[in-house]
Amino acid sequence: MSDRGLLSRLGAGQRSADTLASIAAHLRELLNARQGLSESVGSYGIVDFNDVVHTLPDGVRTLQHSIRAAILEHEPRLNSVAVRAIPGEDALSLRFEITGRLASDRRTVVRLHTEMRCGGLFVVE
């Protein structure tokens, strides 16, 4: 009976890791999509960096809000989402920390780091 409990817990750990990997993959797609370009879901994606680059440093706040709103609307597996800008060493990249809780297990805190690199592409880790 205790072996079954252990195997069950190990399986839950693998499912959790799979869920986190799936969330990270979806966020990579979501953050690299621009609002208004999806014909089926016009709100999918975030604001175009080219539209806010001229307003920096205020544009960073605009990106933060856009990232958070997109996650709340299009990633139902995360709740209590917060997005924080992280100062970087490279002036040509923007970094953000995304935190939230799994909707399926509110005790599990998810923390991801994302960086917008040259060309406007986001990397999510």
SERO-4910 file (N, C-alpha, C, O; in steps of 0.05 Angstrom, whole numbers):
BEGIN
 pado doro    nc1    nc2    nc3   cac1   cac2   cac3    cc1    cc2    cc3    oc1    oc2    oc3
  Met    A     16    -24      0      0      0      0     17     25      0     11     44    -14
  Ser    A     39     25     16     56     49     16     71     53    -10     77     75    -18
  Asp    A     78     30    -24     91     33    -50     72     46    -70     81     63    -86
  Arg    A     47     39    -68     28     52    -86     26     82    -81     25     98   -100
  Gly    A     27     90    -56     27    118    -49     52    132    -60     50    154    -70
  Leu    A     75    119    -58    100    131    -68     98    133    -98    105    154   -109
  Leu    A     90    112   -112     88    113   -141     68    135   -150     72    148   -170
  Ser    A     46    137   -135     26    157   -141     38    185   -138     34    202   -155
  Arg    A     54    190   -117     67    216   -113     88    221   -135     90    243   -144
  Leu    A    103    200   -142    123    204   -163    109    210   -190    119    227   -205
  Gly    A     87    197   -195     72    203   -220     61    231   -219     60    244   -240
  Ala    A     52    240   -196     42    268   -194     64    288   -199     59    309   -211
  Gly    A     88    281   -190    111    299   -195    117    301   -224    124    322   -234
  Gln    A    115    279   -238    120    279   -267     98    294   -282    104    309   -300
  Arg    A     73    291   -273     51    306   -285     55    335   -281     50    352   -299
  Ser    A     64    343   -257     69    371   -250     91    382   -268     89    405   -279
  Ala    A    113    367   -272    135    376   -290    125    378   -318    132    397   -332
  Asp    A    108    360   -327     97    361   -354     79    386   -357     79    399   -378
  Thr    A     63    391   -336     46    415   -337     62    440   -338     56    458   -354
  Leu    A     83    442   -322    101    466   -323    114    470   -350    116    492   -360
  Ala    A    123    448   -362    136    449   -388    115    458   -409    122    474   -427
  Ser    A     91    448   -407     70    456   -425     62    485   -422     57    499   -442
  Ile    A     61    495   -397     55    523   -392     77    541   -404     71    561   -417
  Ala    A    102    533   -400    124    549   -410    123    550   -441    128    571   -453
  Ala    A    117    527   -453    115    526   -483     92    544   -492     95    559   -512
  His    A     70    544   -479     47    560   -487     54    590   -483     47    606   -500
  Leu    A     67    597   -461     74    625   -456     94    635   -478     93    658   -486
  Arg    A    112    617   -487    130    624   -509    114    632   -534    120    652   -547
  Glu    A     94    616   -540     77    622   -563     61    648   -558     59    665   -576
  Leu    A     49    651   -535     32    673   -528     48    700   -529     38    719   -540
  Leu    A     72    700   -517     87    724   -516    100    732   -542    108    755   -547
  Asn    A    102    713   -560    113    718   -587     92    724   -607     97    727   -631
  Ala    A     67    724   -598     44    732   -616     37    761   -611     40    770   -588
  Arg    A     28    774   -631     20    803   -628    -10    805   -630    -22    794   -647
  Gln    A    -21    821   -611    -50    825   -610    -60    835   -637    -47    851   -651
  Gly    A    -83    824   -645    -95    833   -670    -87    817   -694    -99    820   -716
  Leu    A    -66    799   -692    -57    784   -715    -71    757   -718    -71    746   -740
  Ser    A    -83    747   -697    -98    722   -698   -126    728   -709   -140    744   -698
  Glu    A   -133    714   -730   -160    719   -742   -182    708   -724   -204    718   -725
  Ser    A   -176    687   -709   -197    674   -693   -199    686   -665   -221    687   -653
  Val    A   -177    696   -653   -177    707   -626   -161    733   -627   -136    732   -624
  Gly    A   -174    755   -632   -160    781   -636   -144    790   -612   -125    805   -615
  Ser    A   -151    781   -588   -137    789   -563   -113    772   -557    -98    778   -538
  Tyr    A   -109    751   -573    -86    732   -567    -60    746   -573    -56    758   -594
  Gly    A    -42    745   -553    -15    757   -556    -13    782   -539    -29    788   -522
  Ile    A      9    796   -544     15    821   -528     18    844   -548     19    841   -572
  Val    A     20    868   -536     24    892   -553     50    889   -569     69    876   -560
  Asp    A     50    901   -592     74    901   -609     95    919   -596     89    943   -591
  Phe    A    119    909   -593    141    925   -581    146    950   -597    153    971   -586
  Asn    A    143    949   -623    147    972   -640    128    995   -633    135   1018   -638
  Asp    A    105    988   -622     86   1009   -614     93   1023   -588     84   1045   -582
  Val    A    110   1010   -571    117   1021   -545    146   1029   -542    153   1042   -522
  Val    A    163   1022   -561    192   1027   -559    197   1057   -556    217   1064   -542
  His    A    181   1073   -568    186   1102   -567    178   1115   -541    183   1138   -536
  Thr    A    165   1099   -524    156   1109   -498    172   1099   -475    165   1103   -452
  Leu    A    194   1085   -481    211   1075   -459    221   1097   -442    227   1119   -452
  Pro    A    223   1094   -415    219   1070   -400    190   1064   -393    185   1042   -382
  Asp    A    171   1082   -398    143   1076   -392    133   1052   -408    114   1038   -399
  Gly    A    144   1047   -431    137   1024   -447    141    997   -433    127    978   -439
  Val    A    160    996   -415    164    972   -400    140    965   -383    131    942   -382
  Arg    A    128    985   -371    103    981   -356     80    972   -374     64    955   -366
  Thr    A     79    983   -398     59    975   -417     62    946   -424     42    931   -426
  Leu    A     87    937   -429     92    909   -435     85    891   -411     73    870   -415
  Gln    A     92    900   -387     85    884   -363     55    879   -361     46    857   -358
  His    A     40    901   -365     10    899   -363      0    881   -386    -19    865   -381
  Ser    A     11    884   -409      2    868   -432      8    838   -428     -9    821   -434
  Ile    A     31    832   -417     39    804   -412     20    792   -391     10    770   -395
  Arg    A     15    807   -370     -2    797   -348    -31    792   -359    -43    771   -354
  Ala    A    -41    812   -373    -68    810   -384    -71    786   -403    -91    771   -402
  Ala    A    -51    782   -420    -52    759   -439    -51    733   -424    -66    714   -431
  Ile    A    -35    731   -403    -33    706   -388    -60    701   -374    -70    678   -374
  Leu    A    -71    721   -361    -96    717   -347   -119    709   -365   -136    693   -358
  Glu    A   -118    719   -390   -140    713   -409   -136    687   -423   -155    673   -429
  His    A   -111    680   -429   -106    657   -447    -91    633   -435    -86    614   -448
  Glu    A    -84    635   -409    -70    612   -396    -86    605   -371    -78    614   -349
  Pro    A   -107    590   -373   -124    584   -350   -111    566   -329   -122    563   -307
  Arg    A    -88    555   -335    -75    538   -315    -60    554   -294    -50    543   -275
  Leu    A    -58    581   -298    -45    598   -278    -64    618   -266    -81    629   -280
  Asn    A    -62    622   -240    -77    642   -225    -58    660   -210    -34    654   -209
  Ser    A    -68    682   -200    -52    700   -184    -26    708   -198     -4    706   -187
  Val    A    -29    716   -223     -5    722   -239      6    750   -233     -9    769   -231
  Ala    A     32    751   -231     46    777   -228     69    777   -248     82    757   -253
  Val    A     74    800   -259     96    804   -278    113    827   -268    103    849   -263
  Arg    A    139    822   -266    157    842   -256    181    846   -275    193    826   -284
  Ala    A    187    871   -281    210    876   -298    236    872   -282    237    879   -259
  Ile    A    255    860   -294    281    854   -281    302    870   -296    306    867   -320
  Pro    A    317    887   -282    338    902   -295    359    883   -306    367    863   -294
  Gly    A    368    889   -330    387    872   -343    413    886   -349    414    911   -348
  Glu    A    433    871   -355    459    882   -361    460    892   -390    475    911   -397
  Asp    A    445    879   -407    444    886   -436    422    906   -441    399    900   -436
  Ala    A    429    929   -451    409    950   -456    390    943   -479    369    955   -482
  Leu    A    398    923   -495    381    915   -518    362    892   -512    349    882   -531
  Ser    A    360    884   -487    341    863   -480    324    871   -456    334    887   -439
  Leu    A    300    861   -455    282    866   -433    277    839   -420    272    819   -433
  Arg    A    278    839   -393    273    814   -378    250    818   -359    246    840   -347
  Phe    A    234    797   -356    212    797   -338    211    771   -322    219    750   -332
  Glu    A    201    773   -297    196    750   -281    166    747   -279    152    766   -272
  Ile    A    156    723   -286    127    717   -285    123    697   -262    136    676   -261
  Thr    A    106    704   -243     99    686   -222     69    682   -221     54    699   -229
  Gly    A     61    658   -212     33    652   -209     30    626   -194     50    614   -186
  Arg    A      6    618   -191     -1    593   -177    -16    575   -197    -32    584   -213
  Leu    A    -10    549   -195    -24    530   -212    -54    530   -204    -60    528   -180
  Ala    A    -71    531   -223   -100    530   -217   -108    503   -206   -126    501   -189
  Ser    A    -94    482   -214   -100    455   -204    -88    449   -177    -97    430   -164
  Asp    A    -69    465   -167    -57    461   -141    -46    488   -132    -23    495   -137
  Arg    A    -63    503   -118    -56    530   -110    -31    532    -92    -21    554    -88
  Arg    A    -22    509    -82      2    509    -65     27    511    -83     49    519    -73
  Thr    A     25    504   -108     48    504   -126     52    532   -139     35    541   -154
  Val    A     74    544   -132     81    570   -144     98    565   -168    117    550   -167
  Val    A     91    579   -190    106    577   -215    121    603   -218    110    625   -216
  Arg    A    147    600   -224    164    624   -229    179    620   -255    195    601   -257
  Leu    A    174    637   -274    187    635   -300    201    661   -306    192    683   -298
  His    A    222    659   -321    237    683   -330    234    684   -360    236    664   -374
  Thr    A    230    709   -369    228    713   -398    246    736   -406    249    755   -390
  Glu    A    256    735   -429    273    756   -439    266    762   -468    264    744   -485
  Met    A    262    788   -474    257    796   -501    284    803   -513    298    821   -503
  Arg    A    292    789   -533    318    793   -546    315    810   -571    293    817   -579
  Cys    A    338    817   -583    337    832   -608    318    819   -628    317    795   -630
  Gly    A    303    835   -641    284    825   -660    257    822   -647    237    815   -661
  Gly    A    255    826   -621    229    825   -607    219    797   -600    196    794   -592
  Leu    A    236    777   -602    228    750   -594    232    744   -565    253    752   -553
  Phe    A    212    732   -552    214    725   -524    224    696   -521    216    678   -535
  Val    A    241    693   -501    251    667   -492    239    663   -465    240    681   -448
  Val    A    227    639   -459    215    634   -433    229    610   -421    232    589   -433
  Glu    A    239    614   -396    253    593   -382    239    587   -355    248    570   -340
***
